Structure formats: structure tokens, C-alpha cells
Amino acid sequence: MPLDVATVGSVRTRRRIGEAALSLGGLLVLLVVLATFNPRVREQVALHVSPDSATTYTTEGTTVRDLALVAYESVRDVSIEHAPLTMFVLAGTVLLIFMLRT
């Protein structure tokens, strides 16, 4: 049974949406892990997720930027403290990306 163009396009679109959802889920898991182990990230998440944050006048873009900045600073501090482990994880990630591409 031959596949028509609409079916192939639908499958590709569904796959892209699934991959985007997995990426967002991975970022959410990373943020939860960071918030679990780092008090600065935990404070920022609690500040921006609390019910009182709806009454502030900051835009959502500023909130996301601030949260990303705290997460970046946290990852940077940990990577400086554990430089050999960071290099190992980076090398492993690069190898994983090359394995998935082939």
C-alpha cells in the first residue's frame, strides 16, 4: 500500500512535535534537579512560581531570563568546582551526539 504525501507529512509533523516535547521535558527535569540541589535556584523558582508572582509587574520574558541566568550561574559554579568531571560529561555528550547521528 503506497503512502500518500499527506500521511508522510503528518508523520513528520507528529515526530517533530514529539521531539520538541521530549526536549522541553528534559529541560524541565534539569530545572527540577537544579532546584532540588541548589538553594539559589530553589529560591528563584519559588519566587517565580508562587501565587503572589501573578501580581508583580515583571514580564514573562524577564522572569524566564532571570531563571535561566540563575540556572546558568549555578551550572557554571558547579562546573568550575568539578572541572575533571565536567570534561568527562562534555566528552560523553559529544560522543553520544555522534553516535545518534550515525
C-alpha angles and dihedrals in degrees: 000000000000120000117236124221094254092057093049091048091049092051091049092049092048090049092050092049090049092050091049090050090051091050092050090046090053091051090049091051090049091051092049091050091048091048090050096054105029121063094202092056090043091054093049093048091048090048094052099038098046118107090245091063090075089069096054121099098229117117122240090247091058091048093051091045092051092048091048090049092053091047091049093050091048093051091046093051093049092046091052091050093048103033098154092050090046091054091049092051091046092051091047091051092051091049091048091052091051091048092051093049094056 
